[in-house]
């Protein structure tokens, strides 16, 4: 399935109001943990899958990456990224993640932030990433945690006074599509248990280097008090792996 909700004007406007959209990486709760997984980017050719506003592309260049390519299906996202970028070493391609067609060994690093839970055939995608990476190249990704995606409603269980009682988990082992609502739009996300995501990466010949289920930092919680609930259940799953050396 190829989804492009972000070119809908209302959805794009709502996305632009999110803290991570206006505040950038420092306003993203998982960013400190994700940044640690990226390691050295100096003189690397980097691919960003689902680049959105281009925050990770610009970060890679700030870390002296040689070149960066951002892939996204949304023309509105890419237009915003271009408007915020003045760097000839950053390029973009309007392309679905599923349809990657880069040449073998084209990149030294592949990253993806909160995009791959929209990809149905994660196994095929991992094999394409493996092909376009050099030997020894890292693959770093974040997705919504399967505790979050297990139920399509993706919401708390509330008490009679509207208080958050707990985060319900059900049908966790039932993999597949979930019809969810995000930014006032109906979207399809693909639920995969942690074991499935990890084993899919391993099966694509990517030994894991780190698995992370980060919480927001206290500094971020102090800045955005509404995020206090994010300490009660995992929201993100981060995976770092590396392509086998030849």
C-alpha positions as CSV (number, residue, x, y, z in Angstrom):
1,X,0.0,0.0,0.0
2,X,1.3,3.5,-0.9
3,X,-0.1,6.1,1.4
4,X,0.3,9.8,0.8
5,X,-1.9,11.5,3.4
6,X,0.5,14.4,3.9
7,X,-0.3,16.0,0.5
8,X,-3.8,16.5,1.8
9,X,-3.8,20.2,2.9
10,X,-5.6,19.6,6.2
11,X,-3.3,16.7,7.2
12,X,-0.2,18.6,6.2
13,X,-1.3,21.7,8.2
14,X,-2.0,19.5,11.3
15,X,1.4,17.8,10.9
16,X,3.1,21.2,10.8
17,X,1.6,22.1,14.2
18,X,3.2,19.1,15.9
19,X,6.1,19.9,18.3
20,X,8.6,17.8,16.3
21,X,7.5,19.5,13.1
22,X,8.1,23.1,14.4
23,X,10.8,22.4,17.0
24,X,12.8,19.9,15.0
25,X,14.9,17.0,16.3
26,X,15.3,18.4,19.8
27,X,11.5,18.4,20.2
28,X,11.3,14.7,19.3
29,X,11.2,12.4,22.4
30,X,13.2,9.6,20.8
31,X,15.9,11.8,19.3
32,X,18.6,11.5,22.0
33,X,18.5,7.7,21.7
34,X,18.3,7.8,17.9
35,X,21.3,10.2,17.7
36,X,23.4,7.8,19.7
37,X,22.7,5.0,17.2
38,X,23.9,7.0,14.2
39,X,27.5,7.2,15.2
40,X,30.0,8.8,12.9
41,X,28.6,10.3,9.7
42,X,31.6,12.2,8.5
43,X,32.4,11.6,4.8
44,X,29.5,9.2,4.5
45,X,26.8,9.0,1.8
46,X,23.5,8.8,3.7
47,X,20.0,7.8,2.7
48,X,17.0,8.9,4.7
49,X,13.8,6.9,4.1
50,X,10.7,9.0,4.8
51,X,12.7,12.2,5.2
52,X,9.7,14.5,5.8
53,X,10.8,18.1,6.5
54,X,14.4,17.1,6.1
55,X,15.5,17.4,9.7
56,X,17.7,14.2,9.7
57,X,19.1,15.1,6.3
58,X,20.3,18.5,7.6
59,X,21.7,16.9,10.8
60,X,23.7,14.4,8.7
61,X,25.3,17.3,6.8
62,X,26.0,19.1,10.1
63,X,27.9,16.0,11.0
64,X,29.9,16.4,7.8
65,X,28.3,13.6,5.8
66,X,29.6,13.8,2.2
67,X,26.1,13.6,0.6
68,X,22.5,12.9,1.7
69,X,19.5,11.7,-0.2
70,X,16.0,12.1,1.3
71,X,13.2,9.9,0.0
72,X,9.5,10.8,0.6
73,X,6.3,10.3,-1.3
74,X,4.8,13.6,-0.3
75,X,5.5,16.5,-2.5
76,X,4.5,18.9,0.2
77,X,7.0,17.4,2.6
78,X,9.8,17.6,0.1
79,X,8.9,21.2,-0.8
80,X,9.1,22.2,2.9
81,X,12.4,20.3,3.2
82,X,13.8,22.2,0.2
83,X,12.6,25.5,1.5
84,X,14.5,24.9,4.8
85,X,17.7,23.6,3.1
86,X,20.4,25.5,1.3
87,X,22.9,22.7,0.6
88,X,23.8,21.3,-2.7
89,X,25.0,18.1,-1.0
90,X,21.4,17.3,0.0
91,X,19.1,15.8,-2.7
92,X,15.6,14.4,-2.6
93,X,13.6,11.9,-4.6
94,X,9.8,11.7,-4.6
95,X,9.5,7.9,-4.3
96,X,7.7,5.4,-2.2
97,X,9.9,3.6,0.3
98,X,8.8,0.3,-1.1
99,X,10.0,1.2,-4.5
100,X,13.7,1.9,-3.7
101,X,15.8,1.4,-6.8
102,X,19.3,2.6,-5.8
103,X,22.3,0.8,-7.1
104,X,24.2,-1.7,-5.0
105,X,26.5,-0.1,-2.4
106,X,25.3,3.4,-3.2
107,X,25.2,4.4,0.5
108,X,27.3,4.1,3.6
109,X,24.4,4.7,6.0
110,X,20.7,4.2,5.8
111,X,18.3,5.7,8.4
112,X,14.6,6.0,8.7
113,X,12.6,7.8,11.4
114,X,9.0,6.8,12.1
115,X,8.1,5.8,8.6
116,X,8.5,2.0,8.3
117,X,5.4,1.1,10.3
118,X,3.6,2.3,7.2
119,X,5.4,-0.3,5.0
120,X,3.5,-3.6,4.6
121,X,6.4,-5.8,3.3
122,X,9.1,-4.9,5.8
123,X,11.1,-8.0,4.8
124,X,11.4,-6.9,1.1
125,X,12.4,-3.4,2.3
126,X,15.2,-4.7,4.5
127,X,16.6,-6.7,1.5
128,X,16.5,-3.5,-0.6
129,X,18.3,-1.6,2.1
130,X,20.9,-4.4,2.3
131,X,21.5,-4.1,-1.4
132,X,22.1,-0.4,-1.5
133,X,24.4,-0.3,1.6
134,X,28.1,-0.9,1.5
135,X,29.5,-3.8,3.5
136,X,29.8,-2.7,7.1
137,X,27.2,0.1,6.6
138,X,24.7,0.8,9.4
139,X,20.9,0.6,9.1
140,X,19.2,2.7,11.8
141,X,15.5,2.9,12.1
142,X,12.7,4.0,14.5
143,X,9.1,2.9,14.4
144,X,6.1,3.2,16.6
145,X,6.4,0.6,19.3
146,X,4.2,-2.5,18.8
147,X,2.7,-1.9,22.3
148,X,1.3,1.3,20.7
149,X,0.3,-0.2,17.4
150,X,-1.3,-3.4,18.6
151,X,-4.8,-1.8,19.0
152,X,-6.1,0.3,16.1
153,X,-7.6,2.8,18.5
154,X,-4.1,3.7,19.9
155,X,-5.5,5.4,22.9
156,X,-5.6,5.2,26.7
157,X,-8.3,3.5,28.8
158,X,-10.0,6.3,30.6
159,X,-11.7,6.5,34.0
160,X,-15.1,8.1,34.6
161,X,-13.5,11.5,35.1
162,X,-11.4,11.3,31.9
163,X,-8.2,10.3,33.8
164,X,-5.8,8.0,32.0
165,X,-6.0,4.7,33.8
166,X,-3.8,2.5,31.7
167,X,-2.6,1.8,28.2
168,X,-4.5,-1.3,26.9
169,X,-2.6,-4.0,24.8
170,X,-4.6,-6.6,22.9
171,X,-4.1,-8.8,19.8
172,X,-0.4,-8.2,20.2
173,X,0.5,-11.4,18.4
174,X,-1.8,-10.7,15.4
175,X,0.4,-9.1,12.9
176,X,-0.9,-7.0,10.0
177,X,-2.8,-3.8,9.1
178,X,-4.4,-1.5,11.6
179,X,-6.8,1.2,10.5
180,X,-5.8,4.0,12.7
181,X,-6.6,7.7,12.9
182,X,-3.7,10.2,12.8
183,X,-4.0,14.0,12.4
184,X,-7.7,13.6,11.7
185,X,-7.0,11.2,8.8
186,X,-7.6,7.5,8.4
187,X,-4.2,5.8,7.9
188,X,-3.1,2.2,7.7
189,X,-0.2,1.1,9.9
190,X,1.3,-2.3,10.0
191,X,1.7,-3.9,13.4
192,X,4.6,-6.2,14.0
193,X,5.7,-7.6,17.4
194,X,9.2,-6.7,18.5
195,X,10.4,-10.3,17.7
196,X,9.1,-10.0,14.1
197,X,10.9,-6.6,13.5
198,X,14.1,-7.9,15.0
199,X,14.1,-11.2,13.2
200,X,13.2,-9.6,9.9
201,X,16.3,-7.4,10.2
202,X,18.4,-10.4,11.2
203,X,17.1,-12.5,8.3
204,X,18.1,-9.8,5.8
205,X,21.7,-10.4,7.0
206,X,21.9,-7.4,9.3
207,X,23.4,-8.3,12.7
208,X,21.9,-6.1,15.4
209,X,24.1,-3.6,17.3
210,X,21.5,-2.0,19.5
211,X,17.8,-2.3,20.5
212,X,16.2,0.7,22.3
213,X,12.8,1.6,23.7
214,X,13.5,5.1,24.8
215,X,11.6,7.4,27.1
216,X,11.6,11.2,26.7
217,X,14.4,12.9,28.6
218,X,13.5,14.9,31.7
219,X,14.6,18.1,29.8
220,X,12.0,17.4,27.1
221,X,9.3,16.6,29.7
222,X,10.0,19.9,31.4
223,X,9.6,21.7,28.1
224,X,6.6,19.8,27.0
225,X,4.6,18.7,30.1
226,X,1.9,17.1,28.0
227,X,4.4,14.3,27.3
228,X,4.4,13.0,30.8
229,X,2.2,10.1,29.8
230,X,5.0,8.9,27.5
231,X,6.8,7.5,30.5
232,X,4.0,5.0,31.2
233,X,4.4,2.9,28.1
234,X,6.9,2.6,25.3
235,X,6.0,4.7,22.2
236,X,9.1,4.0,20.1
237,X,11.2,1.0,19.0
238,X,14.7,1.8,17.7
239,X,16.8,-0.7,15.9
240,X,20.4,-0.4,14.9
241,X,22.0,-3.0,12.7
242,X,25.0,-3.3,10.3
243,X,25.5,-5.0,7.0
244,X,27.9,-8.0,7.2
245,X,31.4,-7.2,6.1
246,X,32.3,-9.1,2.9
